[in-house]
Amino acid sequence: VLPDVISFSGALSALEKGRQWERALALLGDLRRSRLTPDTIAYSAAISACEKSGRWESALLLLGEMREQSLPTDLVVLSACISACEKGQKWEQSLHLMELGRSRQLRPDIALYNAVISACAKGGEWQLA
């Protein structure tokens, strides 16, 4: 039985829960090399693995890949990226991501606002918070 995008996504979700961001990125590469196209769910799990490990750069790179492939960005993906930026005290990126969500007609929830506020506060930009 050959793996499909769904089985890869399940494995990525398990790696996310285990905070195994390096293995998640490697598995996403395996998915691409198997000539399957990662979907939003696969990217979301990999981005969340990066977020849980504080790897904001990797999370944003994956978000960029999603945009290049015209994959839809949902609140889960956006929240994970903003949370990763918050952990890295990257308040400017958090604000940019909030604007990206608005431009795509996503309706931010309280968790998203809290992550942006926290990123601003941790970055010393309490006036923006």
N, C-alpha and C positions, 0 to 999 in steps of 0.2 A: 504494500500500500504506500503510495507516494503522499508526502505531506502537502497540504493545501494552505491557503492563506489563513483559514480558520484555525487549523492546528498550530501554525506558527504564532498566531495571535494569542492562543491559549498558553503556549509556552512563554511568550513575552509577558503575559499577565502574571504568570508565576514568578518570573524573574523580577518584575516590578515589585511584587509583594516582598520578595527577598532582598530588595535594594541592590540587585545585581546589575548595575547600569552597564558595566563593561561587557558582560555576557549578553545583555539585551541588545547592545549595539552590534555585537558580533553576530547574533542571531538575525537581526534585521539585515545585515549584510548577506548572510546565508540565504535569506528569503529572496533577496534581489538576484543573487547568483543562480538560484534555482529557476530563474525566469518567471517567477511569480511577481505580481505587483503588490507591494504593501498597500493596505487600505488605511482609512482613518483610525480604525480600531487598533491595528498593529502599531501605527505611529503613536497613538495615544498611550499605549502601554509602555513603549520605549521612552517616550517623553516623561511619563510619570516615574519610571525607574530612575531617570536622570534627576528629576526633581527631588525625589526622596533621598538621593545621594548628594544633593547640593551642586549638581553639575549643570549650572545655568547655561554655560557655553554650548554644551552638547544638546540641551533641550532646544535652544534657539536655532542651532544648525538643523535639527530635525524639523522644526517648524518651517524653516526656509525650504527644506526639501519638499515638504507637503505643499507649500505654495507653488513651487516650481512644477509640481505634478498636478496642480489644480485640484488638489484634494480639499474637501470642505474642512474648515476649522470650526470646531464647536466649543462650547463653554468649558468642557472637560479639558481639552487640549490647551486652551487659552489660560485656564486657571492653573494648570500644572506649570506652564511656562512662567506665568507671573509669580507663582510660589517659588519656583527655582530662582528667579531673579531676586525675589525678596530675601531668600537665604544667602544670596551672594551680595546683598546690599546694593543691587543694581536698580535703583529707583527710576532712573531715566528710561531704561528698557521696560520697566513695569508700566510706566505711563504710556509709552509708545504702544505696548501691547493692548492696553485698555482702549486706546484710540483705534487700533486695528480692529478690535472687536466691535466697536461702535460703527466703523465704516462698513462692516459686514452685517450690520443689523442684528448683531447678537445682543441680547438683553442681559447685562451683567447682573449677577446675583450678589447677595451679601458677602459670600465667601470671597468673591473676586474683588469687591471693594475693600474688604479687610486686608487682603494680601497686598493690594496696591498701597493702602495706607501704611501698613507695616513696613513695606519696602522703603517708602519715603522716610518714615521715622528712623529706621535702622541706618539709612544713608545720610542721616543728619539733616534731612530736609523736612523738619517737623512743620514748617509753615505750609507746605504742600499737603501734608497729612491732614 
